[in-house]
Amino acid sequence: MPNKINVIHEGNQVEADDLSFDVVKEAWNEYRTEDGTIVRIKIVVSNIAKIPDITDNAGNPIYVVKSSNVVGISKT
Protein backbone atom coordinates (compact mmCIF):
# COMPACT_ATOMS: atom_id res chain seq x y z
CA MET A 1 0.00 0.00 0.00
CA PRO A 2 1.48 3.39 -1.00
CA ASN A 3 2.35 6.07 1.53
CA LYS A 4 0.05 9.09 1.68
CA ILE A 5 1.37 12.59 0.98
CA ASN A 6 -0.25 15.99 0.62
CA VAL A 7 -0.17 17.67 -2.80
CA ILE A 8 -1.74 20.76 -4.32
CA HIS A 9 -4.41 20.15 -6.98
CA GLU A 10 -6.31 23.07 -8.50
CA GLY A 11 -5.32 25.29 -5.57
CA ASN A 12 -6.41 22.81 -2.89
CA GLN A 13 -4.32 20.59 -0.67
CA VAL A 14 -5.40 16.97 -1.13
CA GLU A 15 -4.10 13.59 0.00
CA ALA A 16 -2.41 11.47 -2.66
CA ASP A 17 -0.75 8.07 -2.97
CA ASP A 18 3.05 8.41 -3.15
CA LEU A 19 4.00 5.88 -5.84
CA SER A 20 7.34 4.14 -6.20
CA PHE A 21 8.64 3.89 -9.77
CA ASP A 22 11.45 2.56 -11.94
CA VAL A 23 13.08 4.69 -14.62
CA VAL A 24 12.37 3.11 -18.00
CA LYS A 25 14.07 5.78 -20.12
CA GLU A 26 15.33 9.34 -19.62
CA ALA A 27 16.08 10.67 -23.09
CA TRP A 28 17.82 13.90 -24.00
CA ASN A 29 16.30 16.45 -26.39
CA GLU A 30 19.01 18.16 -28.43
CA TYR A 31 18.89 21.56 -30.12
CA ARG A 32 21.51 23.26 -32.31
CA THR A 33 21.49 27.06 -32.10
CA GLU A 34 22.51 29.30 -34.98
CA ASP A 35 25.96 29.81 -33.43
CA GLY A 36 26.58 26.04 -33.45
CA THR A 37 25.99 25.42 -29.75
CA ILE A 38 24.28 22.14 -28.87
CA VAL A 39 21.80 22.50 -26.02
CA ARG A 40 20.76 19.20 -24.44
CA ILE A 41 17.80 19.04 -22.07
CA LYS A 42 16.11 16.21 -20.21
CA ILE A 43 13.54 15.97 -17.46
CA VAL A 44 14.36 13.92 -14.35
CA VAL A 45 11.39 12.83 -12.23
CA SER A 46 11.84 12.70 -8.46
CA ASN A 47 8.30 11.93 -7.26
CA ILE A 48 5.02 10.59 -8.69
CA ALA A 49 1.76 10.72 -6.75
CA LYS A 50 -1.76 9.68 -7.75
CA ILE A 51 -4.79 11.48 -6.39
CA PRO A 52 -7.42 8.85 -5.58
CA ASP A 53 -11.09 9.36 -6.39
CA ILE A 54 -10.50 12.44 -8.59
CA THR A 55 -10.45 12.35 -12.39
CA ASP A 56 -10.21 14.93 -15.16
CA ASN A 57 -13.15 15.77 -17.44
CA ALA A 58 -12.36 12.75 -19.65
CA GLY A 59 -12.34 10.36 -16.67
CA ASN A 60 -8.53 9.99 -16.53
CA PRO A 61 -6.81 9.68 -13.14
CA ILE A 62 -4.83 12.68 -11.85
CA TYR A 63 -1.08 12.29 -11.23
CA VAL A 64 1.18 14.92 -9.67
CA VAL A 65 4.79 14.72 -10.85
CA LYS A 66 7.78 16.53 -9.32
CA SER A 67 10.71 16.91 -11.68
CA SER A 68 13.86 18.86 -12.52
CA ASN A 69 15.34 19.91 -15.83
CA VAL A 70 18.94 18.92 -16.55
CA VAL A 71 20.72 21.04 -19.15
CA GLY A 72 23.99 20.39 -20.96
CA ILE A 73 25.75 22.80 -23.33
CA SER A 74 28.46 21.96 -25.86
CA LYS A 75 30.10 23.96 -28.61
CA THR A 76 30.72 22.30 -31.97
Phi, psi and omega per residue, in radians:
M1 nan 2.271 -3.101
P2 -1.201 2.675 3.023
N3 -1.219 2.689 3.099
K4 -1.710 2.401 3.039
I5 -2.357 2.820 3.073
N6 -1.695 2.344 3.111
V7 -2.325 2.868 3.073
I8 -1.749 2.213 3.082
H9 -2.319 2.077 -3.135
E10 0.910 0.730 3.083
G11 1.422 0.018 -3.138
N12 -2.031 2.505 3.038
Q13 -1.445 2.177 -3.134
V14 -2.296 2.781 3.096
E15 -1.510 2.397 -3.122
A16 -2.351 2.826 3.071
D17 -1.535 2.088 3.100
D18 -1.378 1.951 -3.023
L19 -1.703 2.362 2.978
S20 -1.370 2.738 -3.115
F21 -2.699 2.769 3.035
D22 -1.972 2.428 3.083
V23 -1.302 2.140 3.100
V24 -1.592 -0.753 3.133
K25 -2.835 2.385 3.017
E26 -2.212 1.595 -3.048
A27 -1.532 2.646 3.049
W28 -1.602 2.469 2.893
N29 -1.717 2.366 -3.110
E30 -2.125 2.415 -3.118
Y31 -2.322 2.366 3.072
R32 -1.846 2.119 3.115
T33 -1.450 2.938 -3.094
E34 -1.118 -0.349 3.088
D35 -1.594 0.144 3.079
G36 1.585 -0.040 3.115
T37 -1.240 2.403 3.016
I38 -1.741 2.126 3.083
V39 -1.866 2.124 3.128
R40 -1.958 2.334 -3.111
I41 -2.381 2.400 2.980
K42 -2.498 2.708 3.097
I43 -1.725 2.389 3.108
V44 -2.118 2.049 -3.094
V45 -1.476 2.337 3.120
S46 -1.936 -0.350 -3.094
N47 -2.734 2.418 3.041
I48 -2.267 2.247 3.113
A49 -2.299 2.519 3.110
K50 -1.977 2.284 3.107
I51 -1.541 2.001 -3.117
P52 -1.288 2.617 3.003
D53 1.162 0.215 3.052
I54 -2.234 2.335 3.101
T55 -2.257 2.876 3.035
D56 -1.399 -3.072 -3.085
N57 -1.111 -0.392 3.128
A58 -1.611 0.026 3.133
G59 1.553 0.124 3.137
N60 -1.410 2.533 3.103
P61 -1.157 2.732 -3.130
I62 -1.784 2.191 3.063
Y63 -2.027 2.477 3.039
V64 -1.958 2.187 -3.056
V65 -2.106 2.214 3.006
K66 -1.732 2.339 -3.087
S67 -2.627 2.934 3.055
S68 -2.292 2.652 3.031
N69 -1.683 2.354 3.065
V70 -1.950 2.250 -3.070
V71 -2.136 2.371 3.045
G72 -2.222 2.429 -3.116
I73 -2.133 2.355 3.022
S74 -2.478 2.568 -3.134
K75 -1.806 2.302 3.135
T76 -1.630 nan nan
